[in-house]
Amino acid sequence: MAPIISIKNLTKTYDNGFHALKGASLDIEDGEIIALLGPNGAGKTTLIGAVCGMVSITSGTVTVGGYDVVEQPRKARSQIGLVPQELALEIFETVWDTVRFTRGLFGLPRDDAHLEKVLRSLSLWDKKDNRINELSGGMKRRVMIAKALSHEPRVLFLDEPTAGVDVALRKDMWEVVRKLRESGVTIILTTHYIEEAEEMADRIGVINKGDVLLVQNTADLMQSFSKKTLTMDLAEPLSALPAELGKYALALSQDGMALTYEYDTQAERTGLTRMIADLAEAGISVHDLASRQSSLEEVFLTLVEEEKA
């Protein structure tokens, strides 16, 4: 099956000579959630703008639902719903009038049944007659999503969907996004919250300096950077690590009460068994053990640092 979005060798150079995109390529599959990660200035917003027809393309091609965004801009744009980071709403309009007006902008006939379905799916139906200025920040964010879904797009872009909301609202929004995917909408989100990408995305794309460094299944990405850290709480404090244990690159805590050891779970030999035996031989008694998997944030930082090198 052809991807719902296909980006090939996309470049964007602004008049001042700045290269915002440098040959970025990315295929997005129908019905998936993909998270785009990257530092500020990496090119995420420019990439979204190019796909949505808001940023002119210097070279390369982009198709959405089979339509070229340059050659068939109206048909391509009709496939897309966009929720920008900024809340762009007419505060004195009602929720119902806001979403109905947006549907009309796409030249579609009135369909109150569809709009009711959208509002109910976002827990906004009981707020349909409220003015925007009467809503909480979280509800306003939902109205932005309702606007983007009013014309029945196949693809939904969410640019920093939980920026500025508290943890409870963020998790609430995650559930909204999952339900949208279950309804058949393909979702592309940009986020600065690493845990958001790790929690929600089927795949993760890492962008830096205008290029797509990597696109990989979330679980596989974590597996490929499969380092774990073993923390060993000691029964007695150590003033220094015995010389015979130097080969293990153990780190001793400042208070001398813990040792940490980093190892690769995919390695043929982790060295754990031999190391623990050598600890016992050196007279070091371990009181407790705890292991921790590398976080996506650590994986992301590793990728960006590798690309800088």
Secondary structure, DSSP 8 states (H G I E B T S, - for coil): ---SEEEEEEEEE-TTS-EEEEEEEEEE-TT-EEEEE--TTSSHHHHHHHHTTSS--SEEEEEETTEETTTSHHHHHHTEEEE-SS----TTSBHHHHHHHHHHHTT----HHHHHHHHHHTT-GGGTTSBGGGS-HHHHHHHHHHHHHTT--SEEEEESTTTT--HHHHHHHHHHHHHHHHTT-EEEEE-S-HHHHHHH-SEEEEEETTEEEEEEEHHHHHHHT-EEEEEEEESS--SS--GGGGGGT-EE-TTSSEEEEEEETTSS---HHHHHHHHHHTT--EEEEEEEE--HHHHHHHHHHHHH-
